[in-house]
Amino acid sequence: MSKKADQFDERYFVALQRHVGRTRGGASGGRALGRAALAEGVDAGSIARAHSRALERLRPKSAGPNAASRRSEPFLSSVLRPLEAAYQALRGRAGREGDLATSLQRATGKLADAEVGLRREKTRTGRAHADLARAVLLQRQLLARSRVSQEQLRRMTRRVLSVQEEERKRISRELHDEIAQILTGINVQLAILKQASSAEDRKLRQRIARAQRFLEKSVTAVHRFARELRPAVLDDLGLVPALRSLVRSISAAGTLQVCFAAEPGVEVLDGAKRTALFRVAQEALTNVTRHASAQRVAVQLTKRRGRITLEIRDDGCAFDVERALRSSARSRLGLVGMRERMEMVGGSLAIVSTSGKGTIVTATVPYTKRPRATSA
């Protein structure tokens, strides 16, 4: 037997002897000894052996053979009670730990399932990202192709407008210089023939006069066609006289009242910019005449801070500008042509149409100041 066990047996014997010797039993000494045994790591078997040895030492001194045994049983129970409580607590803790282990196992299972699901979701997400990346790449490629196509279409449109303008200029000059001169020559010959006819040829003279009137109308129509195609005054005199002539012809053709105003110094533009502004004014006034049901139109040319601005303001019916630009009608082509002409010369076009207020077309082009000539 170890020294530690001997010491505990002695302590147990002394405590039991004190307990048995009391007239009134108490369990406080036994519980204190039990707590000490629990703290020292003495197990229930060691306590039982210490109890048996202590009884053997107490029996000769007791009143009877069973007196010590009867009085020692409550003491043993009190000594074992802290150990029993600790054991119950340990069992409860073990049960809770078992439940916790079971919960942990379930949670681990769920976590494993979640991890599998996460891997699957990650795989699906990776595929989705790959699909999205391919879609984005395809969209970029299509957008790049669309931009290239738009740029090609814009260059083609500008080329068509340039060629069209040159062709208009050529046809206009041919109408004005050749056809009109031929018709005028025919009219002169008819006048000579009319004078040479005798007074008796009254019917012939009447027919010649009728033919002269037809020729005069033809000459007027040819001149009008030439002006509409390309007014010679635009190239010969400039933008302001060309716009003033356009305004007079529109005012004389119908009930539309058109007023024109121009600030000094607006004739600083080159030929391409003058042509672009004139075509915008011509298209805008044509649209007003055909579609706006307006009564008054104001055309104004201003010069501000390196820019020339043409403004055409009417009091007619409003229209949806964006819808007109998206439509397939001729009006869309006219609006697109106006915008393209402005972009060709580095300018801009703005159209604002408001119900009850009419439409405002604003075309702006930059200009470069011409250096002053210095005297030698």
C-alpha positions as CSV (number, residue, x, y, z in Angstrom):
1,M,0.0,0.0,0.0
2,S,1.3,3.4,-0.9
3,K,2.0,6.2,1.6
4,K,-0.8,8.3,0.1
5,A,-3.3,5.5,0.6
6,D,-2.1,5.0,4.2
7,Q,-2.6,8.7,4.9
8,F,-6.1,8.7,3.5
9,D,-7.0,5.5,5.6
10,E,-5.8,7.2,8.7
11,R,-7.8,10.4,7.9
12,Y,-10.8,8.2,7.2
13,F,-10.4,6.3,10.5
14,V,-10.1,9.5,12.5
15,A,-13.2,11.0,10.8
16,L,-15.2,7.8,11.2
17,Q,-14.2,7.4,14.8
18,R,-15.3,11.0,15.5
19,H,-18.6,10.3,13.7
20,V,-19.3,7.0,15.6
21,G,-18.4,8.6,18.9
22,R,-20.9,11.4,18.6
23,T,-24.2,11.0,20.3
24,R,-25.9,12.7,17.4
25,G,-24.7,11.8,14.0
26,G,-23.8,14.4,11.4
27,A,-22.8,14.1,7.8
28,S,-20.8,17.3,7.4
29,G,-17.5,15.6,8.2
30,G,-18.1,12.8,5.7
31,R,-19.0,15.2,2.9
32,A,-15.8,17.2,3.7
33,L,-13.8,14.1,3.5
34,G,-15.5,13.0,0.3
35,R,-14.8,16.4,-1.3
36,A,-11.1,16.1,-0.3
37,A,-11.0,12.5,-1.7
38,L,-12.5,13.8,-5.0
39,A,-9.9,16.6,-5.1
40,E,-7.1,14.1,-4.4
41,G,-8.3,11.6,-7.0
42,V,-9.3,8.9,-4.5
43,D,-11.8,6.6,-6.2
44,A,-14.9,4.9,-4.6
45,G,-13.0,1.5,-4.3
46,S,-10.3,3.1,-2.2
47,I,-12.9,4.8,0.0
48,A,-14.7,1.4,0.5
49,R,-11.4,-0.3,1.5
50,A,-10.6,2.5,3.9
51,H,-14.0,2.2,5.3
52,S,-13.6,-1.6,5.9
53,R,-10.2,-1.1,7.6
54,A,-11.6,1.6,9.8
55,L,-14.5,-0.6,10.9
56,E,-12.1,-3.4,11.8
57,R,-10.2,-1.0,14.0
58,L,-13.4,0.3,15.6
59,R,-15.2,-3.0,16.4
60,P,-13.3,-4.0,19.6
61,K,-14.0,-0.6,21.2
62,S,-17.7,-0.4,20.2
63,A,-20.6,-1.3,22.4
64,G,-21.6,-4.1,20.2
65,P,-20.4,-6.0,17.1
66,N,-22.8,-4.2,14.8
67,A,-23.0,-0.8,16.5
68,A,-20.1,0.7,14.5
69,S,-21.4,-0.8,11.3
70,R,-24.8,0.8,11.7
71,R,-23.5,4.2,12.6
72,S,-20.8,4.1,9.9
73,E,-23.1,3.5,7.0
74,P,-24.5,7.0,6.8
75,F,-21.0,8.3,7.1
76,L,-19.9,6.2,4.1
77,S,-22.8,7.5,2.2
78,S,-21.9,11.1,3.0
79,V,-18.3,10.5,1.9
80,L,-19.4,8.9,-1.4
81,R,-22.0,11.6,-2.1
82,P,-19.6,14.1,-3.6
83,L,-18.1,11.4,-5.8
84,E,-21.6,10.3,-6.8
85,A,-22.6,13.9,-7.6
86,A,-19.4,14.3,-9.6
87,Y,-20.1,11.0,-11.4
88,Q,-23.7,12.2,-12.2
89,A,-22.3,15.5,-13.5
90,L,-19.8,13.6,-15.6
91,R,-22.5,11.4,-17.0
92,G,-24.6,14.4,-17.8
93,R,-21.6,16.1,-19.4
94,A,-20.8,12.9,-21.3
95,G,-24.4,12.8,-22.5
96,R,-24.3,16.4,-23.5
97,E,-21.0,15.8,-25.2
98,G,-22.5,12.8,-26.9
99,D,-25.4,14.9,-28.1
100,L,-23.0,17.6,-29.1
101,A,-21.0,15.0,-31.0
102,T,-24.1,13.7,-32.7
103,S,-25.1,17.3,-33.6
104,L,-21.6,17.9,-34.8
105,Q,-21.7,14.8,-36.9
106,R,-25.0,15.9,-38.4
107,A,-23.6,19.3,-39.0
108,T,-20.5,17.8,-40.5
109,G,-22.7,15.8,-42.8
110,K,-24.7,18.8,-43.8
111,L,-21.5,20.8,-44.3
112,A,-20.2,18.0,-46.5
113,D,-23.5,18.1,-48.5
114,A,-23.3,21.8,-48.7
115,E,-19.7,21.6,-49.9
116,V,-20.7,19.2,-52.6
117,G,-23.5,21.5,-53.5
118,L,-21.1,24.5,-53.4
119,R,-18.7,22.6,-55.7
120,R,-21.6,21.9,-58.1
121,E,-22.7,25.5,-57.9
122,K,-19.1,26.7,-58.4
123,T,-18.9,24.4,-61.5
124,R,-22.2,25.9,-62.8
125,T,-21.0,29.4,-62.0
126,G,-17.8,28.8,-63.8
127,R,-19.7,27.6,-66.8
128,A,-22.0,30.6,-66.6
129,H,-19.0,32.9,-66.3
130,A,-17.5,31.2,-69.4
131,D,-20.8,31.6,-71.3
132,L,-21.0,35.2,-70.1
133,A,-17.5,35.9,-71.2
134,R,-18.2,34.4,-74.6
135,A,-21.4,36.4,-74.9
136,V,-19.5,39.6,-73.9
137,L,-16.8,38.8,-76.4
138,L,-19.4,38.2,-79.1
139,Q,-21.2,41.4,-78.2
140,R,-18.0,43.3,-78.5
141,Q,-17.2,41.8,-81.8
142,L,-20.7,42.6,-83.1
143,L,-20.4,46.1,-81.7
144,A,-17.1,46.6,-83.4
145,R,-18.5,45.3,-86.7
146,S,-21.5,47.6,-86.2
147,R,-19.3,50.6,-85.6
148,V,-17.3,49.7,-88.7
149,S,-20.5,49.3,-90.7
150,Q,-21.8,52.6,-89.4
151,E,-18.6,54.4,-90.3
152,Q,-18.6,52.9,-93.7
153,L,-22.2,53.9,-94.2
154,R,-21.4,57.4,-92.9
155,R,-18.5,57.7,-95.3
156,M,-20.7,56.4,-98.2
157,T,-23.5,58.8,-97.2
158,R,-21.1,61.7,-97.2
159,R,-19.6,60.6,-100.5
160,V,-23.1,60.4,-102.0
161,L,-24.0,63.8,-100.7
162,S,-20.8,65.3,-102.2
163,V,-21.3,63.6,-105.5
164,Q,-25.0,64.6,-105.5
165,E,-24.0,68.2,-104.8
166,E,-21.5,68.3,-107.7
167,E,-24.1,66.7,-110.0
168,R,-26.7,69.2,-109.0
169,K,-24.2,72.0,-109.7
170,R,-23.5,70.6,-113.1
171,I,-27.1,70.0,-114.1
172,S,-28.1,73.4,-112.8
173,R,-25.5,75.2,-114.9
174,E,-26.5,73.2,-117.9
175,L,-30.2,74.1,-117.4
176,H,-29.3,77.7,-116.8
177,D,-26.6,78.1,-119.5
178,E,-27.8,75.8,-122.3
179,I,-31.4,74.9,-122.0
180,A,-32.6,78.3,-120.9
181,Q,-30.4,80.0,-123.6
182,I,-31.8,77.6,-126.3
183,L,-35.4,78.4,-125.2
184,T,-34.6,82.1,-125.2
185,G,-33.1,81.8,-128.7
186,I,-36.3,80.1,-129.9
187,N,-38.3,82.9,-128.4
188,V,-36.2,85.4,-130.2
189,Q,-36.7,83.6,-133.5
190,L,-40.4,83.5,-132.9
191,A,-40.4,87.3,-132.3
192,I,-38.6,87.8,-135.5
193,L,-41.0,85.6,-137.4
194,K,-43.9,87.4,-135.8
195,Q,-42.6,90.8,-137.0
196,A,-41.9,89.4,-140.5
197,S,-45.4,88.1,-140.9
198,S,-47.9,90.3,-142.7
199,A,-50.8,91.9,-141.1
200,E,-53.2,89.6,-143.0
201,D,-51.7,86.5,-141.2
202,R,-53.6,87.2,-138.0
203,K,-54.0,83.6,-137.1
204,L,-50.3,82.9,-137.5
205,R,-49.4,85.9,-135.3
206,Q,-51.7,84.6,-132.6
207,R,-50.1,81.1,-132.7
208,I,-46.7,82.7,-132.5
209,A,-47.8,84.7,-129.5
210,R,-49.2,81.6,-127.8
211,A,-45.9,79.7,-128.5
212,Q,-43.9,82.7,-127.0
213,R,-46.0,82.5,-123.8
214,F,-45.3,78.8,-123.5
215,L,-41.6,79.4,-124.0
216,E,-41.5,82.1,-121.4
217,K,-43.2,79.7,-118.9
218,S,-40.7,77.1,-119.9
219,V,-37.8,79.4,-119.3
220,T,-39.2,80.4,-115.9
221,A,-39.6,76.7,-115.0
222,V,-36.0,75.9,-116.1
223,H,-34.7,78.8,-114.0
224,R,-36.7,77.5,-111.1
225,F,-35.4,74.0,-111.5
226,A,-31.9,75.3,-111.8
227,R,-32.3,77.3,-108.6
228,E,-33.7,74.3,-106.7
229,L,-30.9,72.1,-107.9
230,R,-28.1,74.5,-107.1
231,P,-28.7,78.3,-107.0
232,A,-26.0,80.0,-109.0
233,V,-26.2,83.0,-106.6
234,L,-24.8,80.7,-103.8
235,D,-21.6,80.3,-105.7
236,D,-21.5,83.7,-107.3
237,L,-22.7,86.0,-104.4
238,G,-22.7,84.0,-101.2
239,L,-24.9,82.5,-98.6
240,V,-27.0,85.5,-97.5
241,P,-28.2,86.4,-101.1
242,A,-28.9,82.7,-101.7
243,L,-31.0,82.4,-98.5
244,R,-32.8,85.7,-99.3
245,S,-33.7,84.4,-102.8
246,L,-34.9,81.1,-101.3
247,V,-37.1,83.0,-98.8
248,R,-38.6,85.2,-101.5
249,S,-39.4,82.3,-103.7
250,I,-41.2,80.4,-100.8
251,S,-43.1,83.5,-99.8
252,A,-44.2,84.2,-103.4
253,A,-45.3,80.6,-103.8
254,G,-48.0,80.4,-101.1
255,T,-49.5,81.9,-98.0
256,L,-46.5,81.2,-95.8
257,Q,-44.9,84.3,-94.4
258,V,-41.1,84.0,-94.2
259,C,-38.8,86.7,-92.7
260,F,-35.1,86.6,-93.0
261,A,-32.3,88.4,-91.0
262,A,-28.6,88.1,-91.1
263,E,-25.9,89.6,-89.0
264,P,-22.8,91.3,-90.6
265,G,-19.8,89.1,-91.2
266,V,-21.5,85.8,-91.7
267,E,-20.0,85.4,-95.2
268,V,-16.7,84.2,-93.7
269,L,-17.5,80.6,-94.5
270,D,-16.0,78.5,-97.2
271,G,-18.0,76.9,-100.0
272,A,-18.6,73.6,-98.3
273,K,-20.0,75.2,-95.2
274,R,-22.1,77.7,-97.1
275,T,-23.6,74.8,-99.1
276,A,-24.3,72.8,-96.0
277,L,-26.2,75.6,-94.3
278,F,-28.1,76.4,-97.4
279,R,-29.2,72.8,-97.8
280,V,-30.3,72.7,-94.2
281,A,-32.4,75.8,-94.7
282,Q,-33.8,74.5,-98.0
283,E,-34.8,71.1,-96.4
284,A,-36.2,72.7,-93.3
285,L,-38.3,75.2,-95.2
286,T,-39.6,72.5,-97.5
287,N,-40.7,70.4,-94.5
288,V,-42.5,73.4,-93.0
289,T,-44.2,74.1,-96.3
290,R,-45.4,70.5,-96.7
291,H,-46.1,69.3,-93.2
292,A,-46.1,72.0,-90.5
293,S,-49.3,73.9,-91.5
294,A,-47.4,77.0,-90.3
295,Q,-48.3,80.7,-90.9
296,R,-44.9,82.3,-90.1
297,V,-41.3,81.2,-90.3
298,A,-38.3,83.1,-89.1
299,V,-34.8,82.4,-90.7
300,Q,-31.9,84.0,-88.9
301,L,-28.1,83.9,-89.4
302,T,-25.9,84.9,-86.4
303,K,-22.2,85.1,-85.7
304,R,-20.9,84.3,-82.2
305,R,-17.5,83.3,-80.9
306,G,-16.1,81.6,-83.9
307,R,-19.4,80.0,-85.0
308,I,-22.1,80.7,-87.5
309,T,-25.6,79.7,-86.5
310,L,-28.6,79.2,-88.7
311,E,-31.9,79.1,-86.9
312,I,-35.3,78.3,-88.6
313,R,-38.3,78.8,-86.3
314,D,-41.9,78.1,-87.3
315,D,-45.2,78.3,-85.5
316,G,-46.7,75.1,-87.0
317,C,-47.5,71.7,-85.8
318,A,-45.0,69.8,-83.7
319,F,-43.7,66.3,-84.4
320,D,-41.8,63.6,-82.6
321,V,-38.2,64.1,-83.7
322,E,-36.8,60.7,-82.5
323,R,-39.7,58.8,-84.1
324,A,-39.2,60.7,-87.3
325,L,-35.5,59.7,-87.3
326,R,-36.5,56.1,-86.8
327,S,-39.2,56.0,-89.4
328,S,-38.7,54.8,-93.0
329,A,-40.4,57.8,-94.6
330,R,-38.7,60.4,-96.8
331,S,-38.8,62.9,-93.9
332,R,-36.3,60.7,-92.1
333,L,-33.9,60.8,-95.0
334,G,-34.2,64.6,-95.1
335,L,-33.4,64.9,-91.4
336,V,-30.5,62.4,-91.6
337,G,-29.2,64.2,-94.6
338,M,-29.3,67.5,-92.7
339,R,-27.4,66.0,-89.8
340,E,-24.9,64.3,-92.1
341,R,-24.2,67.6,-93.9
342,M,-23.5,69.3,-90.7
343,E,-21.2,66.6,-89.5
344,M,-19.3,66.6,-92.8
345,V,-18.2,70.2,-92.2
346,G,-17.6,69.8,-88.5
347,G,-20.9,71.4,-87.4
348,S,-23.9,70.2,-85.4
349,L,-27.7,70.1,-85.9
350,A,-30.4,70.3,-83.2
351,I,-34.1,70.0,-83.7
352,V,-36.6,70.9,-81.0
353,S,-40.3,70.4,-81.6
354,T,-42.8,71.4,-78.9
355,S,-46.6,71.1,-79.1
356,G,-48.2,74.5,-79.3
357,K,-44.8,76.3,-80.0
358,G,-43.7,74.8,-83.3
359,T,-40.3,73.6,-84.3
360,I,-36.8,75.1,-84.1
361,V,-34.0,73.8,-86.3
362,T,-30.6,75.1,-85.3
363,A,-27.5,74.4,-87.4
364,T,-24.1,75.6,-86.3
365,V,-20.7,75.5,-88.0
366,P,-17.3,76.8,-86.9
367,Y,-15.3,79.2,-89.0
368,T,-11.7,80.3,-89.1
369,K,-10.8,83.9,-89.1
370,R,-9.1,84.9,-92.3
371,P,-5.8,86.7,-91.7
372,R,-5.8,90.3,-92.7
373,A,-3.7,91.2,-95.8
374,T,-0.7,93.4,-94.9
375,S,0.4,96.2,-97.2
376,A,3.9,96.0,-98.6
